Amino acid sequence: MYEYELHHLRAAELIRRAEQERLAREAARVRRAARREAAERSGEGVREKDAHSSRRRRHRHPHAA
């Protein structure tokens, strides 16, 4: 019986953690959408590709010799 109760406590904790992570992702998504909308309204005209910096994008892994 003790293991059964531990299983339910662990399952409930995992469900709570998953819900918190979903809420955090949704909040981040809403913030990004609000920033995009504000940028469009202000007329910055920044393309999606150039949004973060003007540097060229580096490849994740260097080429083998």
JOBEL-V25341 format. One record per residue. SS is DSSP state (h for helix, s for strand, l for the rest). BURIAL is 1 if it has 24 or more other C-alpha atoms within 12 Angstrom, else 0. Layout:
# JOBEL-V25341
{{SS/BURIAL} {SS/BURIAL}}
This chain:
# JOBEL-V25341
{{l/0} {h/0} {h/0} {h/0} {h/0} {h/0} {h/0} {h/0} {h/0} {h/0} {h/0} {h/0} {h/0} {h/0} {h/0} {h/0} {h/0} {h/0} {h/0} {h/0} {h/0} {h/0} {h/0} {h/0} {h/0} {h/0} {h/0} {h/0} {h/0} {h/0} {h/0} {h/0} {h/0} {h/0} {h/0} {h/0} {h/0} {h/0} {h/0} {h/0} {h/0} {h/0} {l/0} {l/0} {l/0} {l/0} {l/0} {l/0} {l/0} {l/0} {l/0} {l/0} {l/0} {l/0} {l/0} {l/0} {l/0} {l/0} {l/0} {l/0} {l/0} {l/0} {l/0} {l/0} {l/0}}
